[in-house]
Amino acid sequence: MTATPDLAILPLLALAGAAVWLTLACLTPRLNVLGFGLGLLMLLGRPTARRRAARLPTPAPMNTAEGQR
């Protein structure tokens, strides 16, 4: 005897596969745009970090002639 598959589940599997495909097809372009947006933020955020670091005051050295008076 050979086991026959339950044919009632096949349409449900096809429907689930179509739903997964539709979801991924709708999300893929959004992920592409999200990637471009993150790259743009990285490019624009980097120069401001350098400007902020340049504005920080530099500490005076501790072993100077003025410090030993």
C-alpha positions in Angstrom: 0.0 0.0 0.0 1.2 3.5 -0.8 0.4 6.5 1.3 -1.5 9.1 -0.6 -1.0 12.7 0.4 -4.0 14.6 1.8 -5.1 16.7 -1.2 -7.1 19.1 0.9 -4.0 20.7 2.3 -2.4 21.6 -1.1 -4.6 24.7 -1.8 -3.8 26.0 1.7 -0.1 25.5 1.1 -0.4 27.3 -2.2 -2.3 30.2 -0.6 0.3 30.5 2.2 3.1 30.5 -0.4 1.4 33.2 -2.3 0.9 35.3 0.8 4.6 35.0 1.8 5.6 35.9 -1.8 3.3 38.9 -1.8 4.6 40.1 1.6 8.3 39.8 0.5 7.5 41.5 -2.9 6.0 44.4 -1.1 8.8 44.7 1.5 11.8 44.4 -0.8 11.6 47.9 -2.4 11.2 49.5 1.1 14.3 47.7 2.3 16.2 49.1 -0.8 15.1 52.7 0.1 15.9 52.1 3.7 19.4 51.1 2.8 19.9 54.3 0.7 18.6 56.4 3.5 20.9 54.8 6.0 23.9 55.4 3.7 22.9 59.0 3.2 22.7 59.5 7.0 26.1 58.0 7.4 27.6 60.3 4.7 25.9 63.4 6.1 26.6 62.6 9.8 30.3 62.0 9.5 31.4 65.6 8.7 29.4 66.9 11.7 31.1 64.5 14.0 34.5 65.8 12.8 33.4 69.4 13.3 32.2 68.6 16.8 35.5 67.0 17.7 37.5 70.0 16.4 35.5 72.4 18.6 36.4 70.5 21.8 39.1 72.3 23.9 42.4 70.6 24.2 43.6 70.0 27.8 46.7 71.8 28.9 49.7 69.5 29.4 50.4 68.7 33.1 54.3 68.8 32.9 54.9 72.4 31.9 57.1 75.1 33.4 53.9 76.9 34.5 52.5 73.9 36.3 55.7 73.4 38.4 55.7 76.9 39.9 
